[in-house]
Every structure is written in structure tokens, then in C-alpha cells.
Amino acid sequence: MEQRFGNGCPFFTDELGRKIDGEGFMTSSITYITNRRTCVSVNIGENVQVRNTEDKGKRTLEFSREEWLVFVEGVKKGEFDLV
């Protein structure tokens, strides 16, 4: 049986257990943020593209690699912690 994200995109699971769709977006679960399973897909190429796997319109946010690295550093430093 073919597996699909909530937005209808089919995906496969690679040898590391990552879910990857046909457009190259890898998915990670962020259950701890919303108390329900919410998945974000990321495609890292020349730029970094991010989208919600439940969005049937596949709206995508795009960041430069520099912007993404600054964001990741902020996450690691706790700059976005809600508590």
C-alpha cells in the first residue's frame, strides 16, 4: 500500500527512516509543539524550502541557506522557547 502525507503527496521511507516525497522534501514530526502529530517537510538545496505535510496546497516557505543556519542556531540557543 502506498503511503501518503496529509496533503496527498506519496512518500517513501529511506534506510535512515526518513520520509521523503517525490520532490525531495524530508519530513520530521514535531509532536511536542502542538500535542498532536504535525509534520514539517524540508528540502535543502540551493535554498531551504519548508512546508506542512497537511497543506494540500503545498504552500512553501523559502529561506536562503544563511537565513536557515541563523534560525537553527537560534533554536539551539533556546531563542524560540515558549516557556
Secondary structure by P-SEA (a helix, b strand, c coil): ccccccccbbbbbccccccccccbbbbbbcccccccbbbbbbbbccbbbbbbccccccbbbbbcaaaaaaaaaaaaacccccc
